[in-house]
Amino acid sequence: MMNTGDMLQVGGQKQIFKAFLWGKQAQLSPIFRYFPYFGHYIYCNEWRIQVLHELLCRREVFPDGILYASKESHYSVFKAARMYRMDCIKIETLMSGEIDCTDFKAKLLQNKDKPAIVNVNIGTTFKGAIDDLDLVIQTLAECGFSRNQFYIHCDGALFGIMLPFVEQAPQITFKKPIDSASVSGHKLLGCPMPCGVLITRIEHVNALSKDIEYIASRDVTITCSRSGHAPILLWYILSKKGRIGLQKDIQKCLQNAKYLRDRLRNAGVSVMLNELSNIVVFERPPDEEFIKRWQLSCQGNIGHIVVMVNVSKQKLDVFLDELTEKLSTWSKEGAHPCVAFDIGRGYCFCFFYRISFDNNNRGRDNGDNRGHVLYNNWRGWLWSRGGSYSNNNASTESQPSNRSVPA
């Protein structure tokens, strides 16, 4: 089942496909607070092809623009930049994983003569951090970038669908000076094939599109054609669940993520959960067989679990029971790894910096400063011998997240 052309035009293809596309747009438009005359929606049959598409839009708008993306951005962003031979600057991140706007500002000021193409993460892949969109916009203004000198894309692969259903969550809306936003169709929504939706402003699509006579429409894609199955399936999922069903799914994910975090913390495991996130980050288990058995995604000293709709508390209990049983064996072989440079001191339960989280004084050391002394003495000893801790976030370890606080 093939799909070609522009959904906004009456072309030679069967109009039933366009009916489903319009139906899906009608379901997504209130989520991102945009309207068809104001924005343009493009369905992509491969999730990361839309990265290529929106980055091509950015390059066409600003051929000499510089791409700014935090180092926690998905690796496909940097791969696409290499493919298009675009200048790309990586921005440092806070401990939470969100973009460090202090570093962003410094690098903007170094390149004021060129337009800024900014990738804003609405949920980073590993830590589930949400970049502060309003602060990014404010930083651009403070650096003297007018509206016609920057392009902002919001990468909302997983969280782009979740945030609109969470109270007091930051709004990702086209009423703000953003140019495009994207969401995945196969993550939270559960479409059986990889797919995604890119929403961008009409003028950016017009810069890329070209009329093709024999399909009686204009081409607005990179691949020229798309699967016709995914739009129908996404329309079905959105129609069947509705806003109430989606909200229930999202609340379940967030509540179960907090449950997992609390159980890990009570077991003495270093763990962090960003606000509004369903991605639980914790110290990497030292047993590779355990990692393979549970298919844990790991990076350096930390691993994470993405708590989705299909992950019940019962399933989490099975994982936690096995983990707790093995903790006694692992603790005999060595102390907890120090992940202070990975997720922050307040979440690290290593020997050098152990904090007691209780209901009355969360995130504090209850007046016992021995942890501070041991931790700082250990770092001083390491650095005095020319050593360093293998973590890229060391330079920003003291910077708190704008949203992540011990819960």
HELIX and SHEET records of a PDB file:
HELIX    1   1 GLN A   15  PHE A   32  1                                  18    
HELIX    2   2 ILE A   49  VAL A   61  1                                  13    
HELIX    3   3 TYR A   75  MET A   83  1                                   9    
HELIX    4   4 CYS A  101  LEU A  109  1                                   9    
HELIX    5   5 LEU A  133  GLU A  142  1                                  10    
HELIX    6   6 ARG A  147  GLN A  149  5                                   3    
HELIX    7   7 PHE A  159  MET A  162  1                                   4    
HELIX    8   8 LEU A  163  PHE A  165  5                                   3    
HELIX    9   9 ILE A  202  LEU A  208  1                                   7    
HELIX   10  10 GLU A  213  ILE A  215  5                                   3    
HELIX   11  11 HIS A  229  ASN A  266  1                                  38    
HELIX   12  12 GLU A  288  ARG A  293  1                                   6    
HELIX   13  13 LYS A  313  GLU A  333  1                                  21    
HELIX   14  14 ALA A  340  ILE A  343  1                                   4    
HELIX   15  15 ARG A  345  TYR A  347  5                                   3    
HELIX   16  16 ARG A  370  SER A  384  1                                  15    
HELIX   17  17 ASN A  392  THR A  396  5                                   5    
SHEET    1   A 2 MET A   2  THR A   4  0                                        
SHEET    2   A 2 SER A 225  SER A 227 -1                                        
SHEET    1   B 7 GLY A  39  CYS A  44  0                                        
SHEET    2   B 7 GLY A 196  ARG A 201 -1                                        
SHEET    3   B 7 SER A 180  SER A 184 -1                                        
SHEET    4   B 7 PHE A 150  ASP A 155  1                                        
SHEET    5   B 7 ALA A 116  ASN A 121  1                                        
SHEET    6   B 7 ILE A  66  SER A  70  1                                        
SHEET    7   B 7 CYS A  88  ILE A  91  1                                        
SHEET    1   C 2 LYS A 210  ILE A 212  0                                        
SHEET    2   C 2 SER A 217  ASP A 219 -1                                        
SHEET    1   D 4 VAL A 271  LEU A 273  0                                        
SHEET    2   D 4 ILE A 279  GLU A 283 -1                                        
SHEET    3   D 4 ILE A 302  VAL A 306 -1                                        
SHEET    4   D 4 SER A 297  GLN A 299 -1                                        
END                                                                             
